[in-house]
Amino acid sequence: MLEWSFTMKRIIHGERVEVTYDSSHWRLLSNLRNEASRIMRALLDSDIRCITHGSIARGDVTEKSDIDIFIPYVIPSFIVETALEDSGFKINRRVLIQATPNYAVKAYIEIGELRYVSFPLVKLKAVERDFYRFGGEIDLSGIERNIRVMGVDKRLMLIEPTENGHVESSIIGREDEVARLLGVTPSIVLDRVRTLTRRDRIGRTGVFIERELTSDESFEMVLKRLADMNPAVRRRLRNS
């Protein structure tokens, strides 16, 4: 067996790797899921549907895993902020982000270190919604039932949960198969392969827009100002 991290061990079977979690890994996963559940419950108590995605949904967490709760539809930002504050969460930062000129503009609310609530400020395209399914997503009911789901990590490895951990395998050359397994369009799989292999070659690049809000600004106010000044933002709003 080869050590992968302090909580996982790997056994290689051809092109598939079997990963077994130890007790510290299961404890970390439980703690992160409990935190995610508390945030999601606060939103659901205000009738705000949400998911969490990535390693928390799949199970392959590390000490550096973030908790990103995502609301997959446009919603007035004050409703989200009020729901969080009424449940005792302190809002540390609010940031508007647009990754590329063609990508959806999103709101990120930071409520702790590596703890975020995010939601789109424009209607998501199908491929943008599939991004979360590609990485693996789960709702509060799934977390409460201790379900883990398949998804692809940033190494472009398909993570398939097992009773004792997970099995992982590369998705390169299997894009259509992986799209069927995850119930997403092949275009999102191909897009993520292009994006992440390019990142491996040239490193991480900056986002198109990243704007932190002041205390007296709303996301909608800042989005309008950006759209007035930036043709690319206006086009994305028109195309939503």
N, C-alpha and C positions, 0 to 999 in steps of 0.2 A: 504494500500500500504506500502511496505517496501523500505526504501532507499537502493540503491545498491552502488551508487557513487554520486558525486555532479551533474552528468548530466543524470542519469538514474533512473527510478522507475520500480519496479517489481510487477507483479500480477501473482500469482501462480494458474494454472489450472491443477490439477493433476500432471502429470509428465512434463508438458510443462509450461514454464514461459514466460509471455508476458512482454516485456521491452519497456517502452515509453521514448523517448528522449525528453529533454527539449531544450530550445533555445540555451543554452550554449553548449550543445552537438553538435547540428547541426552546430554551428559556428566553433567549434573545428574541426569537420570532414571536413568542407569546407576549412579551413585554411590548414590542412594537405594535402588534395587532391590538393589544388592549388600549394603547394610546390612540391608534387610528380609530378604534371603535368609539372612544369617548368624543372625538371630534365629529365623527359621522352622526352619532346620536344627537349631538347638539344641533346639527343641521336638519336632520330628519324631524326633530321636534318642532321645527319651523316649516315643515313640509318641503324641505329642499332635498331633492334626490341627489345622491352622490355615489362615487366609487373611490376606491384606492387602487393603485396600479403598481406594476413593477415587481421588485423583489418581495415586497410584503404579500402581494397576491400569489406569487409563485412559491415563496418559501425560502429562496436562496439568499437570505439577508446576511449582512455583515454589520459591524459596528458603525460603518459609515452610511448605512442605508437611510435615506430620508423618508419622511411620511408626507406624501403628496395626495391630498384629498381633492378629487376633481369633480366639479359640477358640469355635466356634459351639455349644457344648454345656456342660452343667454338669460341672465337674471339681473335685476337692478342690484348694484353693488351694495347699497345701503341695507338691503334685506339680509345679505350674507354677513355683513359686518355686525349688524344688530344681533343676529342669531348667535354669533360667536361671543360677542361681549356679554350678552344676557346670560350665557352659560359659563361665564367666568374666564374666558380666554382673553389674554392681552395681545393686542395687535401691535407688533413691533415695527413692521415695515409694510408698505404697499407699493408694488412695482408693476407697471404696465410693460409688457414684453411683446414684441413681434419678431419672431425668429428670422424670417426672411420677408422680402416685400410682398410675396404671394401668400404668406401663411397667415392664419387667423391671429388677430390681436387678442391677448389674454391678460387677465388680471391675476396677480399673485399676492396673496396675503400671508405674511410670515407671522406665525404665532409662537415661535420657539426655534431653537437651533435645529435646522433641517426638518422643520415642520411647516407645511404650507397648505393653504386652501387656494385652489385656482379655478378659474372659469373663463369661458370665452366671452369677449365683448361683441363679437359678431357671430352669426350662425356658422357652425362648422360645416366644411365640406365632408363628403363621405370618407375620403381618404384621411382627413384629419381626425375624424372620429375613430377610424380604424387604428390609428397610432396607439391608442390605449389598449385595444384588444390585442394588438400585435405583441405588446410587452406583457400582457396579462393583466386583467382587471377583475375586481370582485366588489360586490356590494356588502352592506353591513350584515345582511342575512347570511351570506356566504362565510363571512368571518366568524359569526356566532356559531355556525355549524362546523367550523374548523376545516373548511374546504380550502384546498390549494389548486391553482389552475395552471395550465400550460401557458408559456409565453417565451419571448426571445429577449435575451439580455444584451448588453452593449458589446459583448464579444461576438455577437451574432450566433450564439449558441441557443438552441431550443431546449428549454428547461421543462422536463416532464416529471411531475411529482410522483414519488413512490411512497410506500409505507414508511421506509426508513430514511428517506432523503429525496434524491431526484436522480434522473438520468439526463445527461446533456449530450447534444450532438450538433455539429455545425449545420447551418441552414444553407451554406453556399452550394449552389447546384441543385438545391431541393426547394426552390422558391415556390413553385406551384403546389407541391405537396404540403409545405408548411402553411400556405395560404388556406388550403382546404382544412387542415387540422385546426387552425385558429379561427376559421370562419370569417376571414378578411379577404379583401381584394388582393390579387397578385401585385397590383401597382404599389400598395403600401410596403409589401415585402421587398420588392425591387428598389423602391425609394430608400428604405432603411439600409439595405445592403450598400447602395451607392454612397449614402451619406456617411455611414460608419467606416467603410473601407477608405473613403477619402480622408476622414479624420485621422485614421491610422497613418496615412501617408504624409499629410501636411500639418497635422495637429488640429486642435480645436480652434475654430474661428469665432469671431464675435457675432452677436445677434444684431439684426438690423436696427431695432429700437429697444432700448431699455431705459425706462423713465421712472424714477422713484417719485412718489407723490408726496406733497407736503400735507400737513395736518388739515388744511382748509380746502383741499382739492378732492374731487370725486373722480373715479375712473372714467365716468362718462364725460365729465368736463374736460379732462386731459385728452381723451380720445377725440373729441370735437376739435380741440385746438390743433392737435397733430394733423387731423384730416384737412383742416383749413390751410395748413402750411405745406403738407407733404402729398404730392400727387399719388404716390404708391399706396399710401394709407387710404386715400379717397377711392382708388380703384378697388382695393380689397373690400371696402365697405359696400361699394356698389355691387360687387360680385358675390356677396354673402346671401 
